Amino acid sequence: LKAIGSVTLKKGEPGLIQLASCCRVPFKTFTAEALREFEHHFPGSGFVRKTVGVGSVSGPAAWLLSQGQLLGETLREQGVTITLGVAH
């Protein structure tokens, strides 16, 4: 694991900060505008769009962190969405 990414609105999210700290990786955030450039590659949610201003966060954040080199399918469980990418 090289980084954890999310939308700027989540920059103070204790769970994400703690996860990044425990994994000893940076927690990088992106503006909704930056994520919007890549959201067309991923299924979106009206709730997420209304809440953070972009329909999908996990996929576009992983896309930006890995320059589009995603690994496998997006995982969704108990309100948490995880998309993995390969960074070199």
PDB file of N, CA, C and O in Angstrom:
ATOM      1  N   LEU A   1       0.850  -1.173   0.000  1.00  0.00           N
ATOM      2  CA  LEU A   1       0.000   0.000   0.000  1.00  0.00           C
ATOM      3  C   LEU A   1       0.892   1.232   0.000  1.00  0.00           C
ATOM      4  O   LEU A   1       1.775   1.370   0.847  1.00  0.00           O
ATOM      5  N   LYS A   2       0.656   2.134  -0.963  1.00  0.00           N
ATOM      6  CA  LYS A   2       1.490   3.336  -1.076  1.00  0.00           C
ATOM      7  C   LYS A   2       0.777   4.602  -0.653  1.00  0.00           C
ATOM      8  O   LYS A   2       1.428   5.572  -0.266  1.00  0.00           O
ATOM      9  N   ALA A   3      -0.558   4.618  -0.718  1.00  0.00           N
ATOM     10  CA  ALA A   3      -1.313   5.813  -0.350  1.00  0.00           C
ATOM     11  C   ALA A   3      -2.784   5.466  -0.186  1.00  0.00           C
ATOM     12  O   ALA A   3      -3.266   4.450  -0.687  1.00  0.00           O
ATOM     13  N   ILE A   4      -3.481   6.337   0.526  1.00  0.00           N
ATOM     14  CA  ILE A   4      -4.932   6.264   0.660  1.00  0.00           C
ATOM     15  C   ILE A   4      -5.469   7.581   0.134  1.00  0.00           C
ATOM     16  O   ILE A   4      -4.956   8.647   0.474  1.00  0.00           O
ATOM     17  N   GLY A   5      -6.503   7.510  -0.699  1.00  0.00           N
ATOM     18  CA  GLY A   5      -7.037   8.731  -1.290  1.00  0.00           C
ATOM     19  C   GLY A   5      -8.526   8.872  -1.087  1.00  0.00           C
ATOM     20  O   GLY A   5      -9.255   7.886  -0.975  1.00  0.00           O
ATOM     21  N   SER A   6      -8.968  10.125  -1.041  1.00  0.00           N
ATOM     22  CA  SER A   6     -10.390  10.418  -0.913  1.00  0.00           C
ATOM     23  C   SER A   6     -10.641  11.842  -1.401  1.00  0.00           C
ATOM     24  O   SER A   6      -9.760  12.482  -1.974  1.00  0.00           O
ATOM     25  N   VAL A   7     -11.851  12.319  -1.165  1.00  0.00           N
ATOM     26  CA  VAL A   7     -12.241  13.669  -1.547  1.00  0.00           C
ATOM     27  C   VAL A   7     -11.846  14.640  -0.428  1.00  0.00           C
ATOM     28  O   VAL A   7     -11.816  14.257   0.742  1.00  0.00           O
ATOM     29  N   THR A   8     -11.548  15.878  -0.780  1.00  0.00           N
ATOM     30  CA  THR A   8     -11.100  16.885   0.172  1.00  0.00           C
ATOM     31  C   THR A   8     -12.029  17.007   1.379  1.00  0.00           C
ATOM     32  O   THR A   8     -11.571  17.249   2.495  1.00  0.00           O
ATOM     33  N   LEU A   9     -13.314  16.843   1.158  1.00  0.00           N
ATOM     34  CA  LEU A   9     -14.289  16.925   2.246  1.00  0.00           C
ATOM     35  C   LEU A   9     -13.972  15.945   3.379  1.00  0.00           C
ATOM     36  O   LEU A   9     -14.360  16.179   4.523  1.00  0.00           O
ATOM     37  N   LYS A  10     -13.272  14.852   3.070  1.00  0.00           N
ATOM     38  CA  LYS A  10     -12.948  13.817   4.059  1.00  0.00           C
ATOM     39  C   LYS A  10     -11.560  13.996   4.686  1.00  0.00           C
ATOM     40  O   LYS A  10     -11.098  13.111   5.406  1.00  0.00           O
ATOM     41  N   LYS A  11     -10.893  15.117   4.427  1.00  0.00           N
ATOM     42  CA  LYS A  11      -9.512  15.283   4.891  1.00  0.00           C
ATOM     43  C   LYS A  11      -9.355  15.184   6.405  1.00  0.00           C
ATOM     44  O   LYS A  11      -8.272  14.855   6.889  1.00  0.00           O
ATOM     45  N   GLY A  12     -10.408  15.459   7.155  1.00  0.00           N
ATOM     46  CA  GLY A  12     -10.345  15.351   8.604  1.00  0.00           C
ATOM     47  C   GLY A  12     -10.991  14.097   9.159  1.00  0.00           C
ATOM     48  O   GLY A  12     -11.193  13.994  10.369  1.00  0.00           O
ATOM     49  N   GLU A  13     -11.317  13.150   8.307  1.00  0.00           N
ATOM     50  CA  GLU A  13     -12.001  11.911   8.708  1.00  0.00           C
ATOM     51  C   GLU A  13     -11.078  11.057   9.582  1.00  0.00           C
ATOM     52  O   GLU A  13     -10.074  10.543   9.089  1.00  0.00           O
ATOM     53  N   PRO A  14     -11.402  10.897  10.875  1.00  0.00           N
ATOM     54  CA  PRO A  14     -10.509  10.173  11.785  1.00  0.00           C
ATOM     55  C   PRO A  14     -10.163   8.757  11.327  1.00  0.00           C
ATOM     56  O   PRO A  14      -9.010   8.342  11.447  1.00  0.00           O
ATOM     57  N   GLY A  15     -11.130   8.012  10.809  1.00  0.00           N
ATOM     58  CA  GLY A  15     -10.861   6.638  10.386  1.00  0.00           C
ATOM     59  C   GLY A  15      -9.848   6.558   9.258  1.00  0.00           C
ATOM     60  O   GLY A  15      -8.983   5.681   9.261  1.00  0.00           O
ATOM     61  N   LEU A  16      -9.945   7.465   8.291  1.00  0.00           N
ATOM     62  CA  LEU A  16      -9.000   7.466   7.168  1.00  0.00           C
ATOM     63  C   LEU A  16      -7.617   7.931   7.617  1.00  0.00           C
ATOM     64  O   LEU A  16      -6.601   7.398   7.170  1.00  0.00           O
ATOM     65  N   ILE A  17      -7.584   8.916   8.492  1.00  0.00           N
ATOM     66  CA  ILE A  17      -6.303   9.402   9.025  1.00  0.00           C
ATOM     67  C   ILE A  17      -5.617   8.298   9.823  1.00  0.00           C
ATOM     68  O   ILE A  17      -4.412   8.084   9.687  1.00  0.00           O
ATOM     69  N   GLN A  18      -6.387   7.598  10.656  1.00  0.00           N
ATOM     70  CA  GLN A  18      -5.828   6.518  11.458  1.00  0.00           C
ATOM     71  C   GLN A  18      -5.355   5.360  10.581  1.00  0.00           C
ATOM     72  O   GLN A  18      -4.291   4.792  10.829  1.00  0.00           O
ATOM     73  N   LEU A  19      -6.128   5.008   9.565  1.00  0.00           N
ATOM     74  CA  LEU A  19      -5.728   3.936   8.651  1.00  0.00           C
ATOM     75  C   LEU A  19      -4.413   4.279   7.962  1.00  0.00           C
ATOM     76  O   LEU A  19      -3.509   3.446   7.894  1.00  0.00           O
ATOM     77  N   ALA A  20      -4.306   5.492   7.457  1.00  0.00           N
ATOM     78  CA  ALA A  20      -3.070   5.914   6.793  1.00  0.00           C
ATOM     79  C   ALA A  20      -1.894   5.876   7.764  1.00  0.00           C
ATOM     80  O   ALA A  20      -0.799   5.445   7.404  1.00  0.00           O
ATOM     81  N   SER A  21      -2.122   6.325   8.982  1.00  0.00           N
ATOM     82  CA  SER A  21      -1.065   6.319   9.990  1.00  0.00           C
ATOM     83  C   SER A  21      -0.627   4.895  10.323  1.00  0.00           C
ATOM     84  O   SER A  21       0.569   4.610  10.379  1.00  0.00           O
ATOM     85  N   CYS A  22      -1.584   4.010  10.541  1.00  0.00           N
ATOM     86  CA  CYS A  22      -1.267   2.611  10.858  1.00  0.00           C
ATOM     87  C   CYS A  22      -0.528   1.916   9.714  1.00  0.00           C
ATOM     88  O   CYS A  22       0.351   1.085   9.945  1.00  0.00           O
ATOM     89  N   CYS A  23      -0.894   2.266   8.480  1.00  0.00           N
ATOM     90  CA  CYS A  23      -0.253   1.665   7.302  1.00  0.00           C
ATOM     91  C   CYS A  23       1.017   2.408   6.889  1.00  0.00           C
ATOM     92  O   CYS A  23       1.730   1.983   5.981  1.00  0.00           O
ATOM     93  N   ARG A  24       1.288   3.525   7.570  1.00  0.00           N
ATOM     94  CA  ARG A  24       2.471   4.352   7.284  1.00  0.00           C
ATOM     95  C   ARG A  24       2.529   4.805   5.828  1.00  0.00           C
ATOM     96  O   ARG A  24       3.562   4.721   5.163  1.00  0.00           O
ATOM     97  N   VAL A  25       1.380   5.286   5.362  1.00  0.00           N
ATOM     98  CA  VAL A  25       1.275   5.811   3.998  1.00  0.00           C
ATOM     99  C   VAL A  25       0.608   7.181   4.055  1.00  0.00           C
ATOM    100  O   VAL A  25      -0.101   7.484   5.015  1.00  0.00           O
ATOM    101  N   PRO A  26       0.825   8.005   3.044  1.00  0.00           N
ATOM    102  CA  PRO A  26       0.157   9.308   3.029  1.00  0.00           C
ATOM    103  C   PRO A  26      -1.337   9.176   2.759  1.00  0.00           C
ATOM    104  O   PRO A  26      -1.784   8.258   2.072  1.00  0.00           O
ATOM    105  N   PHE A  27      -2.089  10.104   3.310  1.00  0.00           N
ATOM    106  CA  PHE A  27      -3.518  10.222   3.036  1.00  0.00           C
ATOM    107  C   PHE A  27      -3.666  11.435   2.135  1.00  0.00           C
ATOM    108  O   PHE A  27      -3.508  12.574   2.575  1.00  0.00           O
ATOM    109  N   LYS A  28      -3.971  11.181   0.867  1.00  0.00           N
ATOM    110  CA  LYS A  28      -4.066  12.249  -0.124  1.00  0.00           C
ATOM    111  C   LYS A  28      -5.524  12.513  -0.462  1.00  0.00           C
ATOM    112  O   LYS A  28      -6.316  11.586  -0.632  1.00  0.00           O
ATOM    113  N   THR A  29      -5.862  13.785  -0.555  1.00  0.00           N
ATOM    114  CA  THR A  29      -7.233  14.133  -0.915  1.00  0.00           C
ATOM    115  C   THR A  29      -7.252  14.917  -2.217  1.00  0.00           C
ATOM    116  O   THR A  29      -6.283  15.582  -2.585  1.00  0.00           O
ATOM    117  N   PHE A  30      -8.380  14.820  -2.899  1.00  0.00           N
ATOM    118  CA  PHE A  30      -8.576  15.482  -4.185  1.00  0.00           C
ATOM    119  C   PHE A  30      -9.865  16.288  -4.134  1.00  0.00           C
ATOM    120  O   PHE A  30     -10.819  15.905  -3.458  1.00  0.00           O
ATOM    121  N   THR A  31      -9.888  17.390  -4.840  1.00  0.00           N
ATOM    122  CA  THR A  31     -11.110  18.181  -4.918  1.00  0.00           C
ATOM    123  C   THR A  31     -12.160  17.409  -5.714  1.00  0.00           C
ATOM    124  O   THR A  31     -11.833  16.527  -6.508  1.00  0.00           O
ATOM    125  N   ALA A  32     -13.411  17.755  -5.488  1.00  0.00           N
ATOM    126  CA  ALA A  32     -14.492  17.142  -6.259  1.00  0.00           C
ATOM    127  C   ALA A  32     -14.284  17.417  -7.744  1.00  0.00           C
ATOM    128  O   ALA A  32     -14.582  16.565  -8.581  1.00  0.00           O
ATOM    129  N   GLU A  33     -13.776  18.601  -8.074  1.00  0.00           N
ATOM    130  CA  GLU A  33     -13.524  18.941  -9.484  1.00  0.00           C
ATOM    131  C   GLU A  33     -12.499  18.004 -10.100  1.00  0.00           C
ATOM    132  O   GLU A  33     -12.676  17.549 -11.230  1.00  0.00           O
ATOM    133  N   ALA A  34     -11.425  17.708  -9.370  1.00  0.00           N
ATOM    134  CA  ALA A  34     -10.392  16.802  -9.889  1.00  0.00           C
ATOM    135  C   ALA A  34     -10.958  15.396 -10.084  1.00  0.00           C
ATOM    136  O   ALA A  34     -10.661  14.740 -11.082  1.00  0.00           O
ATOM    137  N   LEU A  35     -11.770  14.935  -9.137  1.00  0.00           N
ATOM    138  CA  LEU A  35     -12.363  13.598  -9.239  1.00  0.00           C
ATOM    139  C   LEU A  35     -13.375  13.528 -10.373  1.00  0.00           C
ATOM    140  O   LEU A  35     -13.519  12.491 -11.019  1.00  0.00           O
ATOM    141  N   ARG A  36     -14.070  14.625 -10.612  1.00  0.00           N
ATOM    142  CA  ARG A  36     -15.106  14.670 -11.649  1.00  0.00           C
ATOM    143  C   ARG A  36     -14.541  14.349 -13.033  1.00  0.00           C
ATOM    144  O   ARG A  36     -15.257  13.816 -13.881  1.00  0.00           O
ATOM    145  N   GLU A  37     -13.281  14.662 -13.269  1.00  0.00           N
ATOM    146  CA  GLU A  37     -12.655  14.389 -14.574  1.00  0.00           C
ATOM    147  C   GLU A  37     -12.658  12.901 -14.917  1.00  0.00           C
ATOM    148  O   GLU A  37     -12.642  12.538 -16.093  1.00  0.00           O
ATOM    149  N   PHE A  38     -12.677  12.045 -13.911  1.00  0.00           N
ATOM    150  CA  PHE A  38     -12.555  10.603 -14.137  1.00  0.00           C
ATOM    151  C   PHE A  38     -13.780   9.817 -13.696  1.00  0.00           C
ATOM    152  O   PHE A  38     -13.805   8.594 -13.829  1.00  0.00           O
ATOM    153  N   GLU A  39     -14.799  10.497 -13.171  1.00  0.00           N
ATOM    154  CA  GLU A  39     -15.963   9.780 -12.648  1.00  0.00           C
ATOM    155  C   GLU A  39     -16.733   9.026 -13.726  1.00  0.00           C
ATOM    156  O   GLU A  39     -17.453   8.078 -13.415  1.00  0.00           O
ATOM    157  N   HIS A  40     -16.595   9.431 -14.992  1.00  0.00           N
ATOM    158  CA  HIS A  40     -17.330   8.740 -16.059  1.00  0.00           C
ATOM    159  C   HIS A  40     -16.881   7.288 -16.233  1.00  0.00           C
ATOM    160  O   HIS A  40     -17.570   6.504 -16.886  1.00  0.00           O
ATOM    161  N   HIS A  41     -15.743   6.925 -15.661  1.00  0.00           N
ATOM    162  CA  HIS A  41     -15.246   5.543 -15.735  1.00  0.00           C
ATOM    163  C   HIS A  41     -15.909   4.632 -14.697  1.00  0.00           C
ATOM    164  O   HIS A  41     -15.732   3.415 -14.740  1.00  0.00           O
ATOM    165  N   PHE A  42     -16.671   5.215 -13.767  1.00  0.00           N
ATOM    166  CA  PHE A  42     -17.166   4.464 -12.614  1.00  0.00           C
ATOM    167  C   PHE A  42     -18.651   4.690 -12.391  1.00  0.00           C
ATOM    168  O   PHE A  42     -19.175   5.755 -12.717  1.00  0.00           O
ATOM    169  N   PRO A  43     -19.345   3.678 -11.828  1.00  0.00           N
ATOM    170  CA  PRO A  43     -20.749   3.902 -11.477  1.00  0.00           C
ATOM    171  C   PRO A  43     -20.834   4.954 -10.372  1.00  0.00           C
ATOM    172  O   PRO A  43     -20.025   4.960  -9.444  1.00  0.00           O
ATOM    173  N   GLY A  44     -21.802   5.824 -10.481  1.00  0.00           N
ATOM    174  CA  GLY A  44     -21.940   6.890  -9.500  1.00  0.00           C
ATOM    175  C   GLY A  44     -23.152   6.705  -8.613  1.00  0.00           C
ATOM    176  O   GLY A  44     -24.013   5.864  -8.867  1.00  0.00           O
ATOM    177  N   SER A  45     -23.197   7.497  -7.586  1.00  0.00           N
ATOM    178  CA  SER A  45     -24.300   7.473  -6.630  1.00  0.00           C
ATOM    179  C   SER A  45     -24.866   8.881  -6.497  1.00  0.00           C
ATOM    180  O   SER A  45     -24.124   9.846  -6.316  1.00  0.00           O
ATOM    181  N   GLY A  46     -26.179   8.985  -6.589  1.00  0.00           N
ATOM    182  CA  GLY A  46     -26.825  10.277  -6.395  1.00  0.00           C
ATOM    183  C   GLY A  46     -26.593  10.820  -4.997  1.00  0.00           C
ATOM    184  O   GLY A  46     -26.410  12.024  -4.814  1.00  0.00           O
ATOM    185  N   PHE A  47     -26.601   9.925  -4.001  1.00  0.00           N
ATOM    186  CA  PHE A  47     -26.348  10.339  -2.622  1.00  0.00           C
ATOM    187  C   PHE A  47     -24.941  10.915  -2.479  1.00  0.00           C
ATOM    188  O   PHE A  47     -24.754  11.964  -1.864  1.00  0.00           O
ATOM    189  N   VAL A  48     -23.948  10.222  -3.053  1.00  0.00           N
ATOM    190  CA  VAL A  48     -22.564  10.703  -2.973  1.00  0.00           C
ATOM    191  C   VAL A  48     -22.442  12.039  -3.700  1.00  0.00           C
ATOM    192  O   VAL A  48     -21.792  12.957  -3.201  1.00  0.00           O
ATOM    193  N   ARG A  49     -23.058  12.155  -4.871  1.00  0.00           N
ATOM    194  CA  ARG A  49     -23.008  13.411  -5.631  1.00  0.00           C
ATOM    195  C   ARG A  49     -23.587  14.563  -4.806  1.00  0.00           C
ATOM    196  O   ARG A  49     -23.017  15.653  -4.759  1.00  0.00           O
ATOM    197  N   LYS A  50     -24.716  14.310  -4.165  1.00  0.00           N
ATOM    198  CA  LYS A  50     -25.368  15.348  -3.355  1.00  0.00           C
ATOM    199  C   LYS A  50     -24.507  15.716  -2.139  1.00  0.00           C
ATOM    200  O   LYS A  50     -24.459  16.877  -1.733  1.00  0.00           O
ATOM    201  N   THR A  51     -23.839  14.725  -1.571  1.00  0.00           N
ATOM    202  CA  THR A  51     -23.052  14.930  -0.356  1.00  0.00           C
ATOM    203  C   THR A  51     -21.702  15.588  -0.612  1.00  0.00           C
ATOM    204  O   THR A  51     -21.314  16.506   0.110  1.00  0.00           O
ATOM    205  N   VAL A  52     -20.978  15.122  -1.643  1.00  0.00           N
ATOM    206  CA  VAL A  52     -19.604  15.611  -1.851  1.00  0.00           C
ATOM    207  C   VAL A  52     -19.383  16.334  -3.172  1.00  0.00           C
ATOM    208  O   VAL A  52     -18.308  16.890  -3.397  1.00  0.00           O
ATOM    209  N   GLY A  53     -20.385  16.335  -4.053  1.00  0.00           N
ATOM    210  CA  GLY A  53     -20.252  17.079  -5.304  1.00  0.00           C
ATOM    211  C   GLY A  53     -19.717  16.289  -6.477  1.00  0.00           C
ATOM    212  O   GLY A  53     -19.456  16.853  -7.540  1.00  0.00           O
ATOM    213  N   VAL A  54     -19.552  14.990  -6.296  1.00  0.00           N
ATOM    214  CA  VAL A  54     -19.106  14.108  -7.374  1.00  0.00           C
ATOM    215  C   VAL A  54     -19.759  12.747  -7.130  1.00  0.00           C
ATOM    216  O   VAL A  54     -19.917  12.338  -5.979  1.00  0.00           O
ATOM    217  N   GLY A  55     -20.139  12.045  -8.195  1.00  0.00           N
ATOM    218  CA  GLY A  55     -20.888  10.804  -8.055  1.00  0.00           C
ATOM    219  C   GLY A  55     -20.095   9.610  -7.582  1.00  0.00           C
ATOM    220  O   GLY A  55     -20.668   8.639  -7.090  1.00  0.00           O
ATOM    221  N   SER A  56     -18.779   9.667  -7.725  1.00  0.00           N
ATOM    222  CA  SER A  56     -17.915   8.555  -7.329  1.00  0.00           C
ATOM    223  C   SER A  56     -16.616   9.133  -6.790  1.00  0.00           C
ATOM    224  O   SER A  56     -16.044  10.043  -7.390  1.00  0.00           O
ATOM    225  N   VAL A  57     -16.148   8.615  -5.667  1.00  0.00           N
ATOM    226  CA  VAL A  57     -14.910   9.107  -5.054  1.00  0.00           C
ATOM    227  C   VAL A  57     -13.806   8.061  -5.128  1.00  0.00           C
ATOM    228  O   VAL A  57     -12.701   8.356  -5.582  1.00  0.00           O
ATOM    229  N   SER A  58     -14.092   6.858  -4.691  1.00  0.00           N
ATOM    230  CA  SER A  58     -13.080   5.813  -4.587  1.00  0.00           C
ATOM    231  C   SER A  58     -12.377   5.537  -5.918  1.00  0.00           C
ATOM    232  O   SER A  58     -11.148   5.537  -5.989  1.00  0.00           O
ATOM    233  N   GLY A  59     -13.157   5.305  -6.959  1.00  0.00           N
ATOM    234  CA  GLY A  59     -12.578   4.998  -8.272  1.00  0.00           C
ATOM    235  C   GLY A  59     -11.732   6.124  -8.830  1.00  0.00           C
ATOM    236  O   GLY A  59     -10.576   5.898  -9.188  1.00  0.00           O
ATOM    237  N   PRO A  60     -12.277   7.344  -8.917  1.00  0.00           N
ATOM    238  CA  PRO A  60     -11.472   8.444  -9.432  1.00  0.00           C
ATOM    239  C   PRO A  60     -10.227   8.739  -8.588  1.00  0.00           C
ATOM    240  O   PRO A  60      -9.183   9.088  -9.138  1.00  0.00           O
ATOM    241  N   ALA A  61     -10.324   8.603  -7.261  1.00  0.00           N
ATOM    242  CA  ALA A  61      -9.149   8.838  -6.412  1.00  0.00           C
ATOM    243  C   ALA A  61      -8.073   7.792  -6.706  1.00  0.00           C
ATOM    244  O   ALA A  61      -6.896   8.130  -6.827  1.00  0.00           O
ATOM    245  N   ALA A  62      -8.475   6.524  -6.822  1.00  0.00           N
ATOM    246  CA  ALA A  62      -7.512   5.469  -7.156  1.00  0.00           C
ATOM    247  C   ALA A  62      -6.932   5.697  -8.545  1.00  0.00           C
ATOM    248  O   ALA A  62      -5.746   5.455  -8.773  1.00  0.00           O
ATOM    249  N   TRP A  63      -7.758   6.160  -9.467  1.00  0.00           N
ATOM    250  CA  TRP A  63      -7.306   6.461 -10.831  1.00  0.00           C
ATOM    251  C   TRP A  63      -6.210   7.529 -10.796  1.00  0.00           C
ATOM    252  O   TRP A  63      -5.173   7.388 -11.444  1.00  0.00           O
ATOM    253  N   LEU A  64      -6.451   8.592 -10.035  1.00  0.00           N
ATOM    254  CA  LEU A  64      -5.469   9.674  -9.945  1.00  0.00           C
ATOM    255  C   LEU A  64      -4.181   9.215  -9.263  1.00  0.00           C
ATOM    256  O   LEU A  64      -3.089   9.584  -9.695  1.00  0.00           O
ATOM    257  N   LEU A  65      -4.298   8.419  -8.211  1.00  0.00           N
ATOM    258  CA  LEU A  65      -3.110   7.952  -7.492  1.00  0.00           C
ATOM    259  C   LEU A  65      -2.293   6.948  -8.294  1.00  0.00           C
ATOM    260  O   LEU A  65      -1.082   6.840  -8.098  1.00  0.00           O
ATOM    261  N   SER A  66      -2.941   6.210  -9.198  1.00  0.00           N
ATOM    262  CA  SER A  66      -2.246   5.156  -9.951  1.00  0.00           C
ATOM    263  C   SER A  66      -2.089   5.481 -11.432  1.00  0.00           C
ATOM    264  O   SER A  66      -1.633   4.641 -12.208  1.00  0.00           O
ATOM    265  N   GLN A  67      -2.458   6.679 -11.821  1.00  0.00           N
ATOM    266  CA  GLN A  67      -2.445   7.080 -13.232  1.00  0.00           C
ATOM    267  C   GLN A  67      -3.227   6.101 -14.103  1.00  0.00           C
ATOM    268  O   GLN A  67      -2.805   5.739 -15.201  1.00  0.00           O
ATOM    269  N   GLY A  68      -4.378   5.685 -13.578  1.00  0.00           N
ATOM    270  CA  GLY A  68      -5.288   4.846 -14.351  1.00  0.00           C
ATOM    271  C   GLY A  68      -5.009   3.364 -14.331  1.00  0.00           C
ATOM    272  O   GLY A  68      -5.670   2.609 -15.046  1.00  0.00           O
ATOM    273  N   GLN A  69      -4.056   2.922 -13.539  1.00  0.00           N
ATOM    274  CA  GLN A  69      -3.721   1.495 -13.495  1.00  0.00           C
ATOM    275  C   GLN A  69      -4.437   0.831 -12.320  1.00  0.00           C
ATOM    276  O   GLN A  69      -3.847   0.592 -11.266  1.00  0.00           O
ATOM    277  N   LEU A  70      -5.710   0.542 -12.524  1.00  0.00           N
ATOM    278  CA  LEU A  70      -6.527  -0.033 -11.462  1.00  0.00           C
ATOM    279  C   LEU A  70      -6.377  -1.543 -11.411  1.00  0.00           C
ATOM    280  O   LEU A  70      -6.038  -2.185 -12.405  1.00  0.00           O
ATOM    281  N   LEU A  71      -6.636  -2.097 -10.235  1.00  0.00           N
ATOM    282  CA  LEU A  71      -6.447  -3.521  -9.994  1.00  0.00           C
ATOM    283  C   LEU A  71      -7.756  -4.128  -9.508  1.00  0.00           C
ATOM    284  O   LEU A  71      -8.211  -3.813  -8.408  1.00  0.00           O
ATOM    285  N   GLY A  72      -8.362  -4.986 -10.304  1.00  0.00           N
ATOM    286  CA  GLY A  72      -9.574  -5.676  -9.895  1.00  0.00           C
ATOM    287  C   GLY A  72     -10.801  -4.790  -9.841  1.00  0.00           C
ATOM    288  O   GLY A  72     -10.826  -3.694 -10.400  1.00  0.00           O
ATOM    289  N   GLU A  73     -11.812  -5.283  -9.161  1.00  0.00           N
ATOM    290  CA  GLU A  73     -13.095  -4.598  -9.041  1.00  0.00           C
ATOM    291  C   GLU A  73     -13.140  -3.760  -7.767  1.00  0.00           C
ATOM    292  O   GLU A  73     -12.429  -4.034  -6.800  1.00  0.00           O
ATOM    293  N   THR A  74     -13.975  -2.750  -7.785  1.00  0.00           N
ATOM    294  CA  THR A  74     -14.204  -1.938  -6.595  1.00  0.00           C
ATOM    295  C   THR A  74     -14.949  -2.769  -5.555  1.00  0.00           C
ATOM    296  O   THR A  74     -15.901  -3.478  -5.880  1.00  0.00           O
ATOM    297  N   LEU A  75     -14.512  -2.677  -4.314  1.00  0.00           N
ATOM    298  CA  LEU A  75     -15.122  -3.405  -3.204  1.00  0.00           C
ATOM    299  C   LEU A  75     -16.059  -2.465  -2.451  1.00  0.00           C
ATOM    300  O   LEU A  75     -15.686  -1.334  -2.139  1.00  0.00           O
ATOM    301  N   ARG A  76     -17.272  -2.927  -2.158  1.00  0.00           N
ATOM    302  CA  ARG A  76     -18.253  -2.132  -1.403  1.00  0.00           C
ATOM    303  C   ARG A  76     -18.767  -2.975  -0.250  1.00  0.00           C
ATOM    304  O   ARG A  76     -19.325  -4.053  -0.457  1.00  0.00           O
ATOM    305  N   GLU A  77     -18.577  -2.481   0.962  1.00  0.00           N
ATOM    306  CA  GLU A  77     -19.002  -3.230   2.147  1.00  0.00           C
ATOM    307  C   GLU A  77     -19.290  -2.273   3.295  1.00  0.00           C
ATOM    308  O   GLU A  77     -18.440  -1.456   3.647  1.00  0.00           O
ATOM    309  N   GLN A  78     -20.467  -2.367   3.874  1.00  0.00           N
ATOM    310  CA  GLN A  78     -20.865  -1.608   5.057  1.00  0.00           C
ATOM    311  C   GLN A  78     -20.597  -0.104   4.919  1.00  0.00           C
ATOM    312  O   GLN A  78     -20.087   0.532   5.841  1.00  0.00           O
ATOM    313  N   GLY A  79     -20.942   0.444   3.774  1.00  0.00           N
ATOM    314  CA  GLY A  79     -20.791   1.876   3.559  1.00  0.00           C
ATOM    315  C   GLY A  79     -19.394   2.337   3.204  1.00  0.00           C
ATOM    316  O   GLY A  79     -19.145   3.536   3.082  1.00  0.00           O
ATOM    317  N   VAL A  80     -18.478   1.393   3.037  1.00  0.00           N
ATOM    318  CA  VAL A  80     -17.095   1.720   2.676  1.00  0.00           C
ATOM    319  C   VAL A  80     -16.847   1.223   1.259  1.00  0.00           C
ATOM    320  O   VAL A  80     -17.218   0.102   0.912  1.00  0.00           O
ATOM    321  N   THR A  81     -16.220   2.060   0.448  1.00  0.00           N
ATOM    322  CA  THR A  81     -15.901   1.690  -0.933  1.00  0.00           C
ATOM    323  C   THR A  81     -14.392   1.771  -1.116  1.00  0.00           C
ATOM    324  O   THR A  81     -13.770   2.773  -0.763  1.00  0.00           O
ATOM    325  N   ILE A  82     -13.804   0.708  -1.673  1.00  0.00           N
ATOM    326  CA  ILE A  82     -12.354   0.641  -1.865  1.00  0.00           C
ATOM    327  C   ILE A  82     -12.061   0.263  -3.307  1.00  0.00           C
ATOM    328  O   ILE A  82     -12.588  -0.723  -3.823  1.00  0.00           O
ATOM    329  N   THR A  83     -11.219   1.054  -3.946  1.00  0.00           N
ATOM    330  CA  THR A  83     -10.726   0.753  -5.288  1.00  0.00           C
ATOM    331  C   THR A  83      -9.207   0.735  -5.209  1.00  0.00           C
ATOM    332  O   THR A  83      -8.598   1.666  -4.683  1.00  0.00           O
ATOM    333  N   LEU A  84      -8.602  -0.311  -5.727  1.00  0.00           N
ATOM    334  CA  LEU A  84      -7.150  -0.450  -5.682  1.00  0.00           C
ATOM    335  C   LEU A  84      -6.533  -0.086  -7.024  1.00  0.00           C
ATOM    336  O   LEU A  84      -7.101  -0.359  -8.081  1.00  0.00           O
ATOM    337  N   GLY A  85      -5.374   0.528  -6.962  1.00  0.00           N
ATOM    338  CA  GLY A  85      -4.615   0.849  -8.159  1.00  0.00           C
ATOM    339  C   GLY A  85      -3.156   0.503  -7.932  1.00  0.00           C
ATOM    340  O   GLY A  85      -2.716   0.368  -6.790  1.00  0.00           O
ATOM    341  N   VAL A  86      -2.415   0.360  -8.997  1.00  0.00           N
ATOM    342  CA  VAL A  86      -0.994   0.032  -8.927  1.00  0.00           C
ATOM    343  C   VAL A  86      -0.190   1.301  -9.187  1.00  0.00           C
ATOM    344  O   VAL A  86      -0.347   1.946 -10.224  1.00  0.00           O
ATOM    345  N   ALA A  87       0.663   1.648  -8.244  1.00  0.00           N
ATOM    346  CA  ALA A  87       1.533   2.820  -8.397  1.00  0.00           C
ATOM    347  C   ALA A  87       2.975   2.341  -8.507  1.00  0.00           C
ATOM    348  O   ALA A  87       3.393   1.420  -7.805  1.00  0.00           O
ATOM    349  N   HIS A  88       3.716   2.971  -9.384  1.00  0.00           N
ATOM    350  CA  HIS A  88       5.124   2.578  -9.572  1.00  0.00           C
ATOM    351  C   HIS A  88       6.046   3.623  -9.011  1.00  0.00           C
ATOM    352  O   HIS A  88       7.266   3.470  -9.076  1.00  0.00           O
TER     353      HIS A  88
END
